[in-house]
Structure formats: C-alpha cells, structure tokens
Amino acid sequence: MNRKDNFIMNPEPVAPKISILCLDISKFSKTSQFLLCSCAVFLFFLLYGYMQELIFTIDNFKHYGWFLTLIQFGYYSIFGFVEVKIRKIESRKIPIKIYFFLALLTLGTMGFSNASLGHLNYPTQVIFKCCKLIPVLIGGILIQGKRYGPLDFIAALLMCIGLTLFTLADSQVQPNFNTTGIVMISLALLCDAVIGNVQEKSMKNYGATNAEVVLYSYGLGFLYIFIVMLLTGDFTDGINFFSQNPKKMYGYVFLFSFTGYLGIQVVLTLVRTSGAFAAVTVTTCRKAVTITISFILFSKPFIFQYVWSGLLVVLGIYLNLLSKKHPFTLSDCEHKLESIYRYLRSKFIASSYKSGHYLTEV
C-alpha cells in the first residue's frame, strides 16, 4: 500500500486524547465531558477547602501557617517531578531566572493565603480570593499593557464594595478579628496578580508546559522558604509541633496538597474541553458552595450581611465573565450612548411635531 492509498483510507486526523487524570473521557460527548470535569472540580476542591479549614481548627495551629506552606510546596514539587517524568519532559524551556521570580511570587501567594487563616474566617478568605480580578486588572495594565472594558471596571467596583461589606461583617461577629489577616490575604492577592501575568507571558513566549512550571515554581519556592525557616528557627518549631501527632498532621497536609494538585489538573482539562468561561463559572460556583459548607460544618457566627455582600461579589464575577464572552470596549459604550441619545432626540422631535410646539418655537 502506497502513501496515497494510506492517506485516502485515513482522511481524518486522530482526535487528541482527553482525560481526567488517568481516565480517558475522549469517547464521551461534550456535555458528558463537561459534567464529569465539573463533578471532579467540585470533589477535589471541596475536599481541599475542607482539609484547609480542618487543619486550622487544630489547637495552636494558627502559628504554623508558613510551615504548612513548606510541606505543601514539598508535596507539590514531588507531584510535579512525577508528572514531568511520566510525560517525558526532557528540557526546561523558561529561563531559570524567570523561575526564581515565579517561585518567589508563588511562595507569597500561597504562604500569605495559608497564614491569613490564623486571623480570618475561612469564608472571608474565600471571598478575598473571589476578588482576584481587582489586582489582576491592575497587574495586566501595568505589566502587559492590557486594555479593559467598562464592564471589567464595574465588576471590580462591585467586588470592592462587596468585599468591604463582607469584611465589616466579619469584624462584627468575630471577636479575635484583626487587620493582620486582611494585610496577609491582600499581599497574597497582589502576588497572585503579578504571577498570573508573568506566567501567561512566559508560557506564551517560551511554550512551556504546565508540569514544567509547577515543578520549578514550587521546587524553588520550597528552597526559599526552607532556607528562611531554617535561619529563623521556625523550621525546628514546626517539626516539633508536627511530631506531637505526625500521622495526623502529615496525613492531613498530604490530603490537602494532593486534592489541590489534582483539582488544578482537572481545571486545566476543563479549560481545554469547554473553554475558560465555563471553567471560571464552575470554579466560582464551587467557591460559593465551599462558603456554604464552611458555615454548616464548622460552627461560626452568621449575620445576613454575609449574604448580600457576597452577592455583590458574585455579581461582579458574573460581569467579568460576561465581558470576556462578549467584549465591550469604551468606544462601544460611547457608540451605545450616542445611539440612545439619537433615539431619544428623535422621539422628542417627533412628539414636538405632533403637538405643534416645534413649529411654534421655530
């Protein structure tokens, strides 16, 4: 059989394999793939959120948020190394100096986020994470020179208002509330804003895989925090605290890290199969369910201000998603306002003609 005959018999290219972790879902319909990925996202990230809050309910654990980050980075580095070997990724594509910077930002994002739970209610931390758009928008303008439409700015404004009201509600019902947690989670969001833009730019320029970025970002981040904690003595304190019940402590952190890592992989599959809009919608719904479960499973005071301030944040997220699906620029806004003005003006002139006022004035 010659090449021509082979080409005729195989006119269609082989479809790329789509899998959730090790399970091949290529044969399922698009709807089934979306539902399977969505269920997996909810499963892994709800477990991730539950384990994170459960860890901080342990007596005196709030002082060991950075040690938790150290162990988490260690697990993520191992998971990334295994994935790189499985995928047979031979060489690094992004320069190492960029990874040193990415590792520092990754450490700031996750370290401050974990440490903030020693001072904030878990729902408040999740609400702050939902407002990632605000620093990302600023970072996109400053780092990549991006332009955003009016819907993005309206969304950011609604998020700011909702976030402020949610935080005020938290300060009213939580006796040990302090600004330290707010500062920590704000720093985490700032690092998140920068890291998102740097990662996007680097991966586009160098064509690096997610597995490579995860391995080097978390691997170098682990070295950063290990050296600092070793010099300050916090590493020894953390080891002593975990040694009181090593199976429970390291087991909890392993489940926390493992579910988070798997959740990230499923989200990437969801983006590939259903698009970024669908993926962000699913993860946002997951965060809303996480907050609800947090209030149900972990006893904490509740006031109705949590609900409507949270709804403002959700509305901001929806407008942000809408702006991505249907881009609406400032010039579009000007044209729309101008068309409305012309319509109203024509209606006014028409009514003046009918009443005779227009001719009298002329």
C-alpha positions as CSV (number, residue, x, y, z in Angstrom):
1,M,0.0,0.0,0.0
2,N,1.4,3.4,-1.0
3,R,1.2,6.7,0.8
4,K,-1.6,7.9,-1.4
5,D,-3.8,4.9,-0.5
6,N,-3.0,5.3,3.2
7,F,-4.0,9.0,3.0
8,I,-7.3,8.1,1.4
9,M,-8.1,5.5,4.0
10,N,-7.3,7.8,6.9
11,P,-8.6,11.2,5.8
12,E,-9.3,12.5,9.3
13,P,-6.6,13.2,11.8
14,V,-6.6,11.4,15.1
15,A,-8.5,13.3,17.8
16,P,-6.4,14.4,20.8
17,K,-6.9,12.3,23.9
18,I,-8.8,13.9,26.7
19,S,-8.5,12.5,30.2
20,I,-9.4,13.3,33.8
21,L,-6.1,12.4,35.5
22,C,-5.7,8.7,34.3
23,L,-9.3,8.2,33.0
24,D,-9.8,8.6,29.2
25,I,-13.1,10.5,28.5
26,S,-12.4,11.2,24.8
27,K,-15.3,8.9,23.7
28,F,-17.9,10.8,25.8
29,S,-20.0,13.7,24.3
30,K,-19.0,17.3,25.0
31,T,-21.8,17.6,27.6
32,S,-20.7,14.4,29.4
33,Q,-17.1,15.6,29.4
34,F,-18.2,19.0,30.9
35,L,-20.3,17.3,33.6
36,L,-17.5,14.8,34.5
37,C,-14.9,17.6,34.8
38,S,-17.3,19.8,36.8
39,C,-18.0,17.0,39.3
40,A,-14.3,16.3,39.6
41,V,-13.6,20.0,40.2
42,F,-16.2,20.1,43.0
43,L,-15.0,16.9,44.5
44,F,-11.3,17.8,44.7
45,F,-11.6,21.5,45.6
46,L,-14.4,21.0,48.2
47,L,-12.1,18.4,49.8
48,Y,-9.2,20.8,49.5
49,G,-11.1,23.6,51.2
50,Y,-12.5,21.3,53.9
51,M,-9.0,20.0,54.7
52,Q,-7.5,23.5,54.8
53,E,-10.1,24.7,57.3
54,L,-9.9,21.5,59.3
55,I,-6.2,21.9,59.7
56,F,-6.6,25.4,61.2
57,T,-9.1,24.1,63.7
58,I,-6.3,22.1,65.4
59,D,-5.3,23.8,68.7
60,N,-2.4,26.4,68.3
61,F,-2.0,25.6,64.5
62,K,-2.6,29.2,63.5
63,H,1.1,30.0,64.3
64,Y,2.3,27.4,61.8
65,G,0.7,28.6,58.5
66,W,4.1,29.1,56.9
67,F,5.3,25.6,57.9
68,L,2.1,24.3,56.3
69,T,3.2,26.1,53.1
70,L,6.6,24.5,53.3
71,I,5.2,21.0,53.5
72,Q,2.6,21.8,50.8
73,F,5.4,23.1,48.5
74,G,7.3,19.9,49.2
75,Y,4.4,17.7,48.1
76,Y,3.7,19.8,45.0
77,S,7.3,19.5,44.0
78,I,7.2,15.7,44.3
79,F,3.9,15.6,42.3
80,G,5.3,17.9,39.6
81,F,8.5,15.8,39.4
82,V,6.5,12.6,38.9
83,E,4.3,14.2,36.3
84,V,7.3,15.5,34.3
85,K,8.8,12.0,34.3
86,I,5.5,10.4,33.2
87,R,5.1,13.0,30.4
88,K,8.8,12.5,29.5
89,I,9.6,16.2,29.5
90,E,13.3,16.3,28.9
91,S,14.4,20.0,28.9
92,R,13.4,23.2,30.6
93,K,12.1,26.0,28.3
94,I,11.6,29.0,30.5
95,P,14.9,30.6,31.7
96,I,15.8,29.8,35.3
97,K,16.0,33.5,36.3
98,I,12.3,33.8,35.5
99,Y,11.5,30.7,37.6
100,F,13.4,32.3,40.6
101,F,11.0,35.2,40.3
102,L,7.9,33.0,39.8
103,A,8.9,30.9,42.8
104,L,9.0,34.0,45.0
105,L,5.6,35.1,43.8
106,T,4.1,31.6,44.2
107,L,5.5,31.5,47.8
108,G,3.9,34.8,48.5
109,T,0.6,33.8,47.1
110,M,0.2,30.5,48.9
111,G,2.2,31.4,52.0
112,F,0.2,34.6,52.9
113,S,-3.0,32.8,51.9
114,N,-2.4,29.9,54.3
115,A,-1.1,32.2,57.1
116,S,-4.1,34.5,56.8
117,L,-6.4,31.7,58.1
118,G,-4.9,32.2,61.5
119,H,-6.6,35.6,61.7
120,L,-9.7,35.4,59.4
121,N,-12.8,33.3,59.0
122,Y,-12.4,30.8,56.1
123,P,-15.4,32.4,54.2
124,T,-13.7,35.8,54.3
125,Q,-10.5,34.3,52.8
126,V,-12.5,32.7,50.0
127,I,-14.4,36.0,49.3
128,F,-11.0,37.7,49.0
129,K,-9.8,35.1,46.5
130,C,-13.0,35.6,44.5
131,C,-11.9,39.2,44.1
132,K,-8.7,38.2,42.3
133,L,-9.9,40.3,39.3
134,I,-9.0,43.6,41.1
135,P,-5.2,43.1,41.4
136,V,-5.1,41.1,38.2
137,L,-6.7,44.0,36.3
138,I,-4.2,46.4,37.7
139,G,-1.3,44.0,37.0
140,G,-2.5,43.4,33.5
141,I,-2.5,47.2,32.8
142,L,1.0,47.8,34.4
143,I,2.8,44.6,33.3
144,Q,1.3,43.7,29.9
145,G,-0.3,47.0,28.9
146,K,-3.7,45.4,28.5
147,R,-6.9,47.4,28.0
148,Y,-10.1,46.6,29.7
149,G,-13.7,47.5,29.0
150,P,-16.2,49.3,31.2
151,L,-17.8,46.0,32.4
152,D,-14.4,44.9,33.9
153,F,-14.1,48.2,35.9
154,I,-17.8,48.0,37.0
155,A,-17.1,44.4,38.1
156,A,-14.0,45.4,40.0
157,L,-16.0,48.2,41.7
158,L,-18.8,45.8,42.8
159,M,-16.2,43.4,44.1
160,C,-14.5,46.2,46.2
161,I,-17.9,47.2,47.7
162,G,-18.9,43.6,48.4
163,L,-15.5,42.7,49.8
164,T,-15.5,45.7,52.1
165,L,-19.0,44.9,53.4
166,F,-18.2,41.2,53.9
167,T,-15.0,42.2,55.8
168,L,-17.0,44.6,58.0
169,A,-19.5,41.8,58.8
170,D,-16.6,39.5,59.7
171,S,-15.2,42.1,62.1
172,Q,-18.6,42.5,63.9
173,V,-19.1,38.8,64.5
174,Q,-15.6,37.6,65.1
175,P,-14.1,38.7,68.5
176,N,-10.5,38.0,67.6
177,F,-10.7,39.7,64.2
178,N,-7.6,41.8,63.4
179,T,-6.2,43.6,60.4
180,T,-3.2,41.2,60.2
181,G,-5.3,38.7,58.3
182,I,-6.5,41.3,55.9
183,V,-3.0,42.5,55.2
184,M,-1.8,38.9,54.6
185,I,-4.6,37.9,52.2
186,S,-4.2,41.3,50.4
187,L,-0.5,40.6,49.9
188,A,-1.4,37.1,48.6
189,L,-3.7,38.7,46.0
190,L,-1.1,41.2,44.9
191,C,1.4,38.3,44.4
192,D,-1.3,36.4,42.6
193,A,-2.0,39.3,40.2
194,V,1.7,39.6,39.3
195,I,2.3,35.8,39.0
196,G,-0.7,35.4,36.7
197,N,0.5,37.9,34.2
198,V,4.2,36.7,34.4
199,Q,3.1,33.1,33.9
200,E,0.9,33.9,31.0
201,K,3.6,36.0,29.3
202,S,6.3,33.4,29.9
203,M,4.3,30.4,28.8
204,K,3.3,32.2,25.6
205,N,6.8,33.3,24.8
206,Y,8.6,30.0,25.6
207,G,5.9,27.4,25.1
208,A,6.4,25.7,28.4
209,T,4.1,23.0,29.8
210,N,2.1,23.3,33.0
211,A,4.0,20.4,34.5
212,E,7.3,22.2,34.0
213,V,6.0,25.5,35.5
214,V,4.6,23.6,38.5
215,L,7.9,21.7,39.2
216,Y,10.2,24.7,39.0
217,S,7.9,27.2,40.7
218,Y,7.2,25.0,43.7
219,G,10.6,23.4,43.8
220,L,12.4,26.7,44.0
221,G,9.7,28.1,46.3
222,F,10.4,25.1,48.7
223,L,14.1,26.0,48.8
224,Y,13.3,29.7,49.5
225,I,11.0,29.0,52.5
226,F,13.2,26.1,53.8
227,I,16.3,28.4,54.0
228,V,14.4,31.2,55.6
229,M,12.7,29.0,58.2
230,L,15.9,27.2,58.9
231,L,17.6,30.6,59.7
232,T,14.8,31.9,61.8
233,G,14.3,28.7,63.8
234,D,10.7,28.3,62.6
235,F,11.5,25.1,60.9
236,T,12.5,23.4,64.1
237,D,9.4,24.7,65.8
238,G,7.2,23.3,63.0
239,I,8.9,19.9,63.2
240,N,8.4,19.8,66.9
241,F,4.7,20.7,66.6
242,F,4.0,18.2,63.9
243,S,6.0,15.5,65.8
244,Q,3.3,15.6,68.5
245,N,1.0,13.7,66.2
246,P,2.9,13.0,62.9
247,K,0.4,10.6,61.3
248,K,-2.5,13.0,61.7
249,M,-0.6,16.2,60.8
250,Y,1.4,15.0,57.8
251,G,-1.7,12.9,56.7
252,Y,-3.9,16.0,56.7
253,V,-1.4,18.1,54.8
254,F,-0.9,15.3,52.3
255,L,-4.7,15.1,51.6
256,F,-4.8,18.9,51.5
257,S,-1.9,19.1,48.9
258,F,-3.0,16.1,46.9
259,T,-6.6,17.2,46.4
260,G,-5.4,20.7,45.5
261,Y,-2.9,19.4,42.9
262,L,-5.5,17.1,41.3
263,G,-8.0,19.9,41.3
264,I,-5.6,22.1,39.3
265,Q,-5.1,19.3,36.7
266,V,-8.9,18.9,36.3
267,V,-9.4,22.6,35.9
268,L,-6.8,22.6,33.1
269,T,-8.7,19.8,31.4
270,L,-12.0,21.7,31.8
271,V,-10.4,24.7,30.1
272,R,-9.2,22.6,27.2
273,T,-12.6,20.9,26.7
274,S,-15.1,23.6,27.5
275,G,-13.2,26.9,27.4
276,A,-12.1,29.3,30.1
277,F,-15.5,30.9,30.5
278,A,-17.1,27.6,31.6
279,A,-14.1,26.7,33.8
280,V,-14.3,30.0,35.7
281,T,-18.0,29.7,36.1
282,V,-17.6,26.2,37.6
283,T,-14.8,27.2,40.0
284,T,-16.8,30.3,41.1
285,C,-19.9,28.1,41.9
286,R,-17.5,25.8,43.8
287,K,-16.4,28.7,45.9
288,A,-20.0,29.6,46.8
289,V,-20.7,26.0,47.8
290,T,-17.4,26.0,49.8
291,I,-18.5,29.0,51.8
292,T,-21.9,27.4,52.5
293,I,-20.3,24.2,53.6
294,S,-17.9,26.1,55.8
295,F,-20.8,27.7,57.7
296,I,-22.6,24.3,58.0
297,L,-19.7,22.1,59.1
298,F,-17.6,24.5,61.1
299,S,-19.6,26.4,63.7
300,K,-19.2,30.1,63.3
301,P,-21.5,33.2,63.9
302,F,-23.6,34.3,60.9
303,I,-25.4,37.5,60.0
304,F,-27.4,38.3,56.9
305,Q,-24.9,40.9,55.7
306,Y,-22.7,38.0,54.7
307,V,-25.3,37.1,52.1
308,W,-26.0,40.3,50.3
309,S,-22.3,41.5,50.4
310,G,-21.3,38.1,48.9
311,L,-24.0,38.5,46.2
312,L,-22.4,41.8,45.2
313,V,-19.1,39.9,44.7
314,V,-20.9,37.2,42.7
315,L,-22.5,39.9,40.5
316,G,-19.0,41.4,39.9
317,I,-17.7,38.0,38.9
318,Y,-20.6,37.5,36.5
319,L,-20.0,40.9,34.8
320,N,-16.3,40.0,34.5
321,L,-17.2,36.7,32.8
322,L,-19.7,38.4,30.6
323,S,-17.1,40.9,29.5
324,K,-14.8,38.0,28.4
325,K,-17.5,36.3,26.5
326,H,-18.9,39.5,24.9
327,P,-16.1,42.1,24.9
328,F,-17.5,45.6,25.4
329,T,-14.9,48.5,25.0
330,L,-15.2,52.1,25.9
331,S,-15.7,53.1,22.3
332,D,-18.6,50.6,22.1
333,C,-20.0,52.3,25.2
334,E,-19.8,55.7,23.6
335,H,-21.5,54.5,20.4
336,K,-24.2,52.9,22.5
337,L,-24.8,56.1,24.5
338,E,-24.8,58.1,21.3
339,S,-27.4,55.8,19.7
340,I,-29.6,56.1,22.8
341,Y,-29.3,59.9,22.7
342,R,-30.2,60.0,19.0
343,Y,-33.2,57.7,19.6
344,L,-34.5,59.8,22.5
345,R,-33.9,63.0,20.5
346,S,-35.8,61.7,17.5
347,K,-38.7,60.7,19.8
348,F,-38.7,64.1,21.3
349,I,-38.7,65.8,17.9
350,A,-41.5,63.5,16.7
351,S,-43.6,64.3,19.7
352,S,-43.0,68.0,19.3
353,Y,-44.2,67.8,15.7
354,K,-47.3,66.1,16.7
355,S,-48.1,68.7,19.4
356,G,-47.2,71.7,17.3
357,H,-44.7,73.1,19.8
358,Y,-41.8,72.6,17.5
359,L,-43.3,74.8,14.8
360,T,-44.3,77.4,17.3
361,E,-40.7,77.7,18.6
362,V,-39.4,77.8,15.0
